[in-house]
């Protein structure tokens, strides 16, 4: 049976592969990114149909949110090369529905999500 790495995220602007957009990186934002990373990891799933086809790749999504962390929009900004994996990347954030209250000035995050089969 194939092992699946749970959310192998490529490093972006700060640790955990999360790029804060429109806010400086602080200790508060670092803690927030760890919590967001954990939520995404906990909701990660590898679509069975993509596993059968041995599809792999990295999709990047942009998640817009309100000041209290409610997700207001999700956009695929970079395709993984697989429609199935792209849909799943968006679906992961949809399952989360709400992030912790973001640091002041943060209105969106860029999240690279990698799907790899071992």
Buried (B, 14 or more C-beta within 10 A) or exposed (E): EEEBEEBBBEEBEEEBBBBBBEBEBEEEBBEBBBBBBEBBBEBBEBBEEBBEEEBBBBBBBBBBBEEEBEBEEBEBEBBBEBEBBBBBBBBBBEEBEEBBBBBEEBBBBBBBBBBEEE
